[in-house]
Every structure is written in structure tokens, then in C-alpha cells.
Amino acid sequence: MNYFWPVLLLTLSVAGIALAYWAVRGQRIDLYAPTDLERYAQPVDLAAFQALLDDDNEAFLRESVSPQELRGFQRRRCRIAADYARVVARNAAVLTRLGELARASGDAETSRAGADLANASLRLRLLALATYARLQLEVLHPSAPEHVRQVLGVYESLAGSAARVASLLEPASGMRCARSLYSH
């Protein structure tokens, strides 16, 4: 009897469950105040991230370089975009913890904003991890990373929400929170 396919299916299922658990659970982050964000978050250069996705750059390169050089550029672009996606996923885990911190607040507005931030951060983390995995695969066969634009837009919006939540928790920490998450 051939056990290869059932064993492969079971192995992939267990690996998928483990990956989903890791994505949702993440690593333990000891965030007790919005000012702790500076220690855990790594800024994402949004302008550089957007430049990676610029269709005009891609069109220019298609016209200017050989197909081999273009594929090499696309591979480097995928690697760099994957690094950005990894940082976004890590920052989303930090923002989930900030949202949980705000959710525990006695103030109804802060608690509601914290719950929204935690939920949105979790969705972004899953999206960023899926994007990271896809970009790692695209290194083998590069193509225009359209799906990365979605991560970028959600991250930029979420960083603004995090700055608002940080301001609700500690009024002076909103701008510091934003600087901890991205640069222009």
C-alpha cells in the first residue's frame, strides 16, 4: 500500500497549523507603555518600499536592460520587499500588543480604539507573513509584486491608528510611536 500521499498531506496540514499558530501567537513582547514601542518596533521606510513597487521603474528597466539583468533586478527587489514584509509582520505583532494594552484601559474610547488596533494588527500580520512567503517563492520566478501594495497601504493606515492609540494612552507619545514605525 502506498502511504506517501496521506503522509505528505498530514505533514503539510500539521505544518500549516503550526505556521498559523505561530503567525497568530507570534513572539512574546513585553510592552507595558506606548514608549516601549521604540524598543520593539523597527521603522519601515515607506518611500523606499513604495519605490520598489513603482511600475514606471519596472517599465524603464524592461526597456533599458537585458532580460537576464531584469530577472536579477526582480529577484533583488523580491528579496528586499520580503525583508520589508518581515519587518511589517514583526511590527504588527508589536502593535497587537499595544492594542491589547489599550483594550485593558478603563476609558471606553481608548479601549475601543485598542480593540480595533489589535484586530487590524493581527490581520496585517497574517497578510504580511503570507506576502513574505510569496515573495520568497517569487525569488525563484520573479513577477511584479502587486500583492505587496496591499501590505504597504494597510501598514501605513495601521501606523496612523497606532499613533492615535498611543496618544490616547499617553498624550505625548503619539509622534514617537509614528517615528518608531515608519519614516518618509
Short mmCIF file of the C-alpha atoms (twelve columns), coordinates in Angstrom:
data_MODEL
# 
_entry.id   MODEL 
# 
loop_
_atom_site.group_PDB 
_atom_site.id 
_atom_site.type_symbol 
_atom_site.label_atom_id 
_atom_site.label_alt_id 
_atom_site.label_comp_id 
_atom_site.label_asym_id 
_atom_site.label_seq_id 
_atom_site.Cartn_x 
_atom_site.Cartn_y 
_atom_site.Cartn_z 
_atom_site.pdbx_PDB_model_num 
ATOM 1   C CA . MET A 1   0.000   0.000  0.000   1 
ATOM 2   C CA . ASN A 2   1.273   3.485  -0.878  1 
ATOM 3   C CA . TYR A 3   1.399   5.756  2.166   1 
ATOM 4   C CA . PHE A 4   3.281   8.620  0.517   1 
ATOM 5   C CA . TRP A 5   0.300   10.901 -0.289  1 
ATOM 6   C CA . PRO A 6   -1.530  10.528 3.051   1 
ATOM 7   C CA . VAL A 7   1.718   11.124 4.958   1 
ATOM 8   C CA . LEU A 8   2.562   14.154 2.794   1 
ATOM 9   C CA . LEU A 9   -0.936  15.580 3.276   1 
ATOM 10  C CA . LEU A 10  -0.763  15.046 7.032   1 
ATOM 11  C CA . THR A 11  2.697   16.639 7.212   1 
ATOM 12  C CA . LEU A 12  1.576   19.678 5.232   1 
ATOM 13  C CA . SER A 13  -1.534  20.013 7.400   1 
ATOM 14  C CA . VAL A 14  0.471   19.938 10.615  1 
ATOM 15  C CA . ALA A 15  2.978   22.418 9.177   1 
ATOM 16  C CA . GLY A 16  0.115   24.722 8.140   1 
ATOM 17  C CA . ILE A 17  -1.449  24.581 11.591  1 
ATOM 18  C CA . ALA A 18  1.914   25.256 13.228  1 
ATOM 19  C CA . LEU A 19  2.520   28.206 10.899  1 
ATOM 20  C CA . ALA A 20  -0.940  29.634 11.582  1 
ATOM 21  C CA . TYR A 21  -0.399  29.271 15.338  1 
ATOM 22  C CA . TRP A 22  2.992   30.992 15.113  1 
ATOM 23  C CA . ALA A 23  1.520   33.777 12.947  1 
ATOM 24  C CA . VAL A 24  -1.307  34.467 15.372  1 
ATOM 25  C CA . ARG A 25  0.627   33.916 18.588  1 
ATOM 26  C CA . GLY A 26  3.898   35.487 17.465  1 
ATOM 27  C CA . GLN A 27  6.705   36.075 19.855  1 
ATOM 28  C CA . ARG A 28  6.256   37.380 23.385  1 
ATOM 29  C CA . ILE A 29  6.596   41.144 23.543  1 
ATOM 30  C CA . ASP A 30  6.792   42.865 26.899  1 
ATOM 31  C CA . LEU A 31  5.085   46.140 26.022  1 
ATOM 32  C CA . TYR A 32  3.798   47.986 29.087  1 
ATOM 33  C CA . ALA A 33  3.610   51.564 27.758  1 
ATOM 34  C CA . PRO A 34  3.496   53.197 24.318  1 
ATOM 35  C CA . THR A 35  7.046   54.416 24.847  1 
ATOM 36  C CA . ASP A 36  8.207   50.768 24.778  1 
ATOM 37  C CA . LEU A 37  7.386   50.789 21.070  1 
ATOM 38  C CA . GLU A 38  10.746  52.424 20.372  1 
ATOM 39  C CA . ARG A 39  12.477  49.355 21.774  1 
ATOM 40  C CA . TYR A 40  10.498  46.745 19.829  1 
ATOM 41  C CA . ALA A 41  9.387   48.368 16.568  1 
ATOM 42  C CA . GLN A 42  11.685  48.809 13.612  1 
ATOM 43  C CA . PRO A 43  10.895  51.761 11.320  1 
ATOM 44  C CA . VAL A 44  9.863   50.936 7.754   1 
ATOM 45  C CA . ASP A 45  10.997  53.359 5.048   1 
ATOM 46  C CA . LEU A 46  7.665   53.729 3.280   1 
ATOM 47  C CA . ALA A 47  9.102   55.788 0.412   1 
ATOM 48  C CA . ALA A 48  11.693  53.107 -0.363  1 
ATOM 49  C CA . PHE A 49  9.070   50.376 -0.043  1 
ATOM 50  C CA . GLN A 50  6.805   52.230 -2.487  1 
ATOM 51  C CA . ALA A 51  9.713   52.805 -4.887  1 
ATOM 52  C CA . LEU A 52  10.222  49.031 -5.069  1 
ATOM 53  C CA . LEU A 53  6.688   48.722 -6.388  1 
ATOM 54  C CA . ASP A 54  6.772   51.584 -8.898  1 
ATOM 55  C CA . ASP A 55  5.522   50.391 -12.290 1 
ATOM 56  C CA . ASP A 56  7.411   53.175 -14.050 1 
ATOM 57  C CA . ASN A 57  10.712  51.821 -12.725 1 
ATOM 58  C CA . GLU A 58  9.786   48.360 -13.952 1 
ATOM 59  C CA . ALA A 59  8.829   49.668 -17.405 1 
ATOM 60  C CA . PHE A 60  12.066  51.660 -17.645 1 
ATOM 61  C CA . LEU A 61  14.133  48.629 -16.733 1 
ATOM 62  C CA . ARG A 62  12.295  46.406 -19.238 1 
ATOM 63  C CA . GLU A 63  13.284  48.851 -21.972 1 
ATOM 64  C CA . SER A 64  16.823  49.514 -20.729 1 
ATOM 65  C CA . VAL A 65  18.350  46.224 -19.610 1 
ATOM 66  C CA . SER A 66  18.652  42.709 -20.914 1 
ATOM 67  C CA . PRO A 67  16.148  40.051 -19.781 1 
ATOM 68  C CA . GLN A 68  18.806  38.401 -17.571 1 
ATOM 69  C CA . GLU A 69  19.611  41.692 -15.851 1 
ATOM 70  C CA . LEU A 70  15.893  42.373 -15.440 1 
ATOM 71  C CA . ARG A 71  15.359  38.984 -13.748 1 
ATOM 72  C CA . GLY A 72  18.311  39.692 -11.459 1 
ATOM 73  C CA . PHE A 73  16.807  43.049 -10.541 1 
ATOM 74  C CA . GLN A 74  13.398  41.467 -9.930  1 
ATOM 75  C CA . ARG A 75  14.968  38.857 -7.650  1 
ATOM 76  C CA . ARG A 76  16.759  41.532 -5.629  1 
ATOM 77  C CA . ARG A 77  13.544  43.531 -5.470  1 
ATOM 78  C CA . CYS A 78  11.649  40.482 -4.178  1 
ATOM 79  C CA . ARG A 79  14.302  39.848 -1.518  1 
ATOM 80  C CA . ILE A 80  14.209  43.462 -0.348  1 
ATOM 81  C CA . ALA A 81  10.387  43.531 -0.389  1 
ATOM 82  C CA . ALA A 82  10.375  40.266 1.609   1 
ATOM 83  C CA . ASP A 83  12.605  41.915 4.211   1 
ATOM 84  C CA . TYR A 84  10.155  44.820 4.429   1 
ATOM 85  C CA . ALA A 85  7.243   42.364 4.764   1 
ATOM 86  C CA . ARG A 86  9.085   40.570 7.573   1 
ATOM 87  C CA . VAL A 87  9.599   43.871 9.439   1 
ATOM 88  C CA . VAL A 88  5.944   44.807 8.881   1 
ATOM 89  C CA . ALA A 89  4.876   41.429 10.331  1 
ATOM 90  C CA . ARG A 90  7.115   41.963 13.373  1 
ATOM 91  C CA . ASN A 91  5.780   45.492 13.870  1 
ATOM 92  C CA . ALA A 92  2.215   44.191 13.524  1 
ATOM 93  C CA . ALA A 93  2.907   41.822 16.432  1 
ATOM 94  C CA . VAL A 94  4.123   44.815 18.467  1 
ATOM 95  C CA . LEU A 95  1.012   46.791 17.509  1 
ATOM 96  C CA . THR A 96  -1.192  43.867 18.509  1 
ATOM 97  C CA . ARG A 97  0.353   44.057 21.960  1 
ATOM 98  C CA . LEU A 98  -0.174  47.864 22.047  1 
ATOM 99  C CA . GLY A 99  -3.819  47.287 21.124  1 
ATOM 100 C CA . GLU A 100 -4.181  44.736 23.916  1 
ATOM 101 C CA . LEU A 101 -2.638  47.236 26.335  1 
ATOM 102 C CA . ALA A 102 -5.114  49.927 25.255  1 
ATOM 103 C CA . ARG A 103 -8.019  47.465 25.326  1 
ATOM 104 C CA . ALA A 104 -7.402  46.980 29.064  1 
ATOM 105 C CA . SER A 105 -7.861  50.731 29.651  1 
ATOM 106 C CA . GLY A 106 -10.748 51.951 31.758  1 
ATOM 107 C CA . ASP A 107 -11.581 54.645 29.202  1 
ATOM 108 C CA . ALA A 108 -14.209 53.428 26.702  1 
ATOM 109 C CA . GLU A 109 -12.724 55.300 23.706  1 
ATOM 110 C CA . THR A 110 -9.203  54.038 24.425  1 
ATOM 111 C CA . SER A 111 -10.474 50.504 24.966  1 
ATOM 112 C CA . ARG A 112 -12.432 50.529 21.695  1 
ATOM 113 C CA . ALA A 113 -9.505  52.007 19.750  1 
ATOM 114 C CA . GLY A 114 -7.205  49.386 21.294  1 
ATOM 115 C CA . ALA A 115 -9.512  46.544 20.294  1 
ATOM 116 C CA . ASP A 116 -9.695  47.888 16.736  1 
ATOM 117 C CA . LEU A 117 -5.911  48.243 16.605  1 
ATOM 118 C CA . ALA A 118 -5.318  44.723 17.944  1 
ATOM 119 C CA . ASN A 119 -7.706  43.167 15.409  1 
ATOM 120 C CA . ALA A 120 -6.341  45.158 12.467  1 
ATOM 121 C CA . SER A 121 -2.764  44.380 13.534  1 
ATOM 122 C CA . LEU A 122 -3.475  40.674 13.629  1 
ATOM 123 C CA . ARG A 123 -4.955  40.793 10.118  1 
ATOM 124 C CA . LEU A 124 -1.927  42.771 8.897   1 
ATOM 125 C CA . ARG A 125 0.460   40.271 10.486  1 
ATOM 126 C CA . LEU A 126 -1.206  37.379 8.672   1 
ATOM 127 C CA . LEU A 127 -1.214  39.331 5.394   1 
ATOM 128 C CA . ALA A 128 2.453   40.331 5.807   1 
ATOM 129 C CA . LEU A 129 3.535   36.775 6.622   1 
ATOM 130 C CA . ALA A 130 1.676   35.429 3.595   1 
ATOM 131 C CA . THR A 131 3.290   38.142 1.470   1 
ATOM 132 C CA . TYR A 132 6.701   37.276 2.898   1 
ATOM 133 C CA . ALA A 133 6.257   33.620 1.958   1 
ATOM 134 C CA . ARG A 134 5.014   34.507 -1.509  1 
ATOM 135 C CA . LEU A 135 7.941   36.871 -2.110  1 
ATOM 136 C CA . GLN A 136 10.393  34.191 -1.051  1 
ATOM 137 C CA . LEU A 137 8.856   31.928 -3.696  1 
ATOM 138 C CA . GLU A 138 8.944   34.719 -6.278  1 
ATOM 139 C CA . VAL A 139 12.708  34.914 -5.915  1 
ATOM 140 C CA . LEU A 140 12.670  31.675 -7.926  1 
ATOM 141 C CA . HIS A 141 10.339  33.136 -10.563 1 
ATOM 142 C CA . PRO A 142 10.072  36.926 -10.276 1 
ATOM 143 C CA . SER A 143 6.969   38.851 -11.242 1 
ATOM 144 C CA . ALA A 144 5.555   42.222 -10.322 1 
ATOM 145 C CA . PRO A 145 4.593   42.036 -6.631  1 
ATOM 146 C CA . GLU A 146 1.080   43.512 -6.868  1 
ATOM 147 C CA . HIS A 147 0.066   41.900 -3.570  1 
ATOM 148 C CA . VAL A 148 2.798   43.832 -1.720  1 
ATOM 149 C CA . ARG A 149 0.985   47.121 -2.380  1 
ATOM 150 C CA . GLN A 150 -1.853  45.905 -0.168  1 
ATOM 151 C CA . VAL A 151 0.536   45.279 2.747   1 
ATOM 152 C CA . LEU A 152 2.043   48.727 2.298   1 
ATOM 153 C CA . GLY A 153 -1.329  50.505 2.332   1 
ATOM 154 C CA . VAL A 154 -2.647  48.601 5.337   1 
ATOM 155 C CA . TYR A 155 0.607   49.139 7.257   1 
ATOM 156 C CA . GLU A 156 0.610   52.888 6.646   1 
ATOM 157 C CA . SER A 157 -3.005  53.161 7.805   1 
ATOM 158 C CA . LEU A 158 -2.362  50.956 10.834  1 
ATOM 159 C CA . ALA A 159 0.672   53.013 11.872  1 
ATOM 160 C CA . GLY A 160 -1.577  56.088 11.969  1 
ATOM 161 C CA . SER A 161 -4.094  54.198 14.122  1 
ATOM 162 C CA . ALA A 162 -1.303  53.076 16.440  1 
ATOM 163 C CA . ALA A 163 -0.129  56.675 16.868  1 
ATOM 164 C CA . ARG A 164 -3.707  57.637 17.809  1 
ATOM 165 C CA . VAL A 165 -3.966  54.800 20.349  1 
ATOM 166 C CA . ALA A 166 -0.562  55.700 21.807  1 
ATOM 167 C CA . SER A 167 -1.749  59.313 22.149  1 
ATOM 168 C CA . LEU A 168 -4.864  58.128 23.952  1 
ATOM 169 C CA . LEU A 169 -2.759  56.090 26.375  1 
ATOM 170 C CA . GLU A 170 -0.045  58.721 26.858  1 
ATOM 171 C CA . PRO A 171 -0.726  62.059 25.142  1 
ATOM 172 C CA . ALA A 172 2.945   62.843 24.459  1 
ATOM 173 C CA . SER A 173 3.769   59.503 22.830  1 
ATOM 174 C CA . GLY A 174 1.818   59.649 19.534  1 
ATOM 175 C CA . MET A 175 4.569   61.155 17.370  1 
ATOM 176 C CA . ARG A 176 7.234   58.941 18.960  1 
ATOM 177 C CA . CYS A 177 5.075   55.941 18.104  1 
ATOM 178 C CA . ALA A 178 4.786   57.024 14.474  1 
ATOM 179 C CA . ARG A 179 8.562   57.559 14.187  1 
ATOM 180 C CA . SER A 180 9.134   54.096 15.633  1 
ATOM 181 C CA . LEU A 181 7.001   52.513 12.915  1 
ATOM 182 C CA . TYR A 182 7.905   54.325 9.709   1 
ATOM 183 C CA . SER A 183 9.919   57.041 8.064   1 
ATOM 184 C CA . HIS A 184 9.305   59.032 4.905   1 
# 
